Structures are given as C-alpha cells and as structure tokens.
Amino acid sequence: MPAKDRKIAVMGYRSVGKSSLTIQFVENHFVASYDPTIENTFEKTLKLNGQEYALNIIDTAGQDEYSIFPQSLSMNIHGYVIVYTVTSQKSFDVAKDIYDKLLDMSGKINVPLVLVGNKTDLHLERVISTQQGKELADTWNAEFVESSAKQNESVSDIFKAVIRLMEKQDGTQKKEDGCSIL
C-alpha cells in the first residue's frame, strides 16, 4: 500500500512553539534558541493504523490578529494545527482569530484541526487552564492536546490526532460522493 501524501499547516501566534513542536516531531530534538520562522517545510513518514503517511508539515511564520491569512494556507492543506502557549492569554485570543480566518478563507464550516496548548512545562507561568483549551476545541469540533515541545510531551499525539481527523473526513467524503439525490 503506497504512502498517502498529507499536508499539515502548523499555525499560531509568534513564540508559541510552532517550530519547536515541528522539529521535536520530525527530528526528535528540542531547539532552545528562538529564531523567528519565515516559513519552513518539513517532511516525515509516519505509520498509523497500518497505513504509511508521507507528511509535509508547513511551519508557518507567527501570525497575529492583524496579519493577512495567506491563501496558500487554505488550499491543498489536509489538516491544521493551531498552537497557543498556556502562558499567554494573547496567544489564546490570536488562536481564535486564526481559526476564524481559516474558516473564512477555506470556505468550510469544519476542517481537520487540532488545538494545541503548548509549554505545559512552564507550570508557574500558566494562565490558560486545560479546561479553557478543551472548551474552545469543543466549540470548534476539534481535537485538543496539551504539550511540551521541550519535554517531548504529547508531541507525536498532535500529529497522530490530525491524521485521524483527516482520515475521518476522507471517509465521510467518500460516502457522500456515492450519494445521489433524485
């Protein structure tokens, strides 16, 4: 069975750990120094439920509430990861803005999406509770994962969850294609 090509966009406010999560997942190491990303693409093959996936992960530049949502991120992307840091209300608010822009640009009411509360290792600086993240993800009909790129906690869970959501959506679409209304 050939590998399925899947594109995943990792989005979020600046300094939330998008690159750290992506690099931890792809290369199995934590990047301590912060280097603002322009946009970077990573590739990794992952096997899940007997199926191999050739992942193309787009690590986007940090967005803010005023940034223009690039058209390229609403086309040919199979799934999305929106990241905020549990230490910043601003990053949580920007995650909501990114979600709204994503739906506007894609023209869809639901996309395969995982909301990620990153930097859980910074316990004393936490301002966004697990419950707040979970409730937001529920309103979006999205998966929710809390993670620490630094400690490699739940990092692979994020990408496995988005793949499961993409497959679920693919399965639904196949059924719908076979329907005809008379």
N, C-alpha and C positions, 0 to 999 in steps of 0.2 A: 504494500500500500504506500503510495508516494506521500511525502510530507505535504501538509496543507500550508500554503503561504498565508500568513496573517500579519496585518499591520496594526500596531498599537501606539496610540499617542499618549504620552505622559505630560500632563499639564498641571499648572498651579502657579501661585504667586512666587515671586523671587525668594530664594533662600529657604524653601520648604523641604528641600532634599530630593528633588526630582532626579538630578544626575547621580546623587549618592545611591538612591534606590536602584536606579537602572544599572549602574556599574556594579553594585553589590550583586544584583541578579545575574548579570552577564559574565562578569569577571571574578566574582567571589572575593572582592576586597572592598574595604571602605576607603573612600577618598576624604581625607580630613580637611584639606585646604579647599576653600571655596573659590571657584573660578566661574564667573557668570557665563552661562552657556549661551551661545548664539542659537544654534540648533544642531543637534547631533543625532546620528542614526546608529543603532547597534543591532547586531544580528545574533540570534541564539536559536539553537534547535532544542526543543523540549518535547518529551514524550509524556502524554497524558491519556489515560484510559486506552492504551494500546495504539493510539494514533500519534504520529510524529507531526510536529508543527515547526515550520521554519518561520521564526518570529523576526519581524522587522520593527524595532522599537524606536519611535521618534521621541527623543528627549528634547522638548521644546524650550525655548527661552522663557524666562519667567514672565508671566502676564500680570497685569494689574487691571483694575476696573475700567481704565481708560484705553487700554490697548485695543487695537483693531484685531478682531479674530481672523486669522489668515484662512482664506478659502481652502487652501491646501489641506487644512486640518479637518475639513468637513467632507472631503471626497476621498474615496478609496481607503478609508480607515475602518477597520473591522471592530475595534474596541477602544475604550478610553479609560485612562486612569487619571483622576483628578486628586491632587495631593494638597493637603494643608498641613501646617505644623500645629501640634496640640499646644504649643507655647504662644500662639498668636491669633487673637481674635480677627485681626485684619486679614490674615491668610485664609481663615474660615469664611469670612464675608466675600473675599475675592473668589473662592471656590464656587460660591453660589452664582456670582456674576459670570464666571466661565461656563458653568452649566447652562445658564440662560442663553448665552451667546452660542453655545454649541447646538442647542436645540433650534435656535433661530436660523443658524447657518446650514444645518443639515436638513432642516425641514421635517424632522422626525419628532414624534412625541416620546419615543423611548429608544435609547441606544445602549449597547452593552457597555456598562460603566461600573467601575469600582471606585468608591470614595475612600481615600487613604488619609488617616490621621498619623502623621509621621513624627519622629523624635520622641517616642514614648520613654526613652531612656532619661529624658530631662524632667524627672518627676516633680522636682520642686518648682519648675517654671511653668507647669501645666496650667492653662486657662480654659481649654476646651475639654469638657468631660467626654468620656466614652459614650454616654447616653446622648449627648448633643450630636455627635457624629453619626450614631446609629439612627437617630430620629431623622436627620437630614437625608441620609441614604435611603431610608424607608419612603420618604416623600418622593424621592426620585425613582423609586423602584430599582434601586441599585444595590450592589453588594457593599459591605463596609468592612474594612480591615484597619486595625491599628498596627503600626510597625515602628521598628527602629533600624534604619539602614546601618547605623554604627554597630549595633549588636547583632545584625543579621536576623532580627526577629520578624517573622511573618513576611519576609520579602518575597520569597517564591510563591507564597499563598496569594499575593496580589495578582501575579501574572497567571497563575492557575485559575483563579476566580474569573478573570476577564476572558480567558479562553473558554471556560464552561459557559459563560453568558453568551459568547459569540456562537458557540455550537448550538445552544438552546434556541437562539434567534434563527440560525440557519435551518434548524429542524422545523421550526414554525413556518418559515418562508416556503420550504419545500411543500408542506401540506397545503398552504394557501395557493400555491401555483397550480395545484392539481384540481382546484375547485372551479366550477363554472356555475354562473347564475343564469337560469333560464327564464 
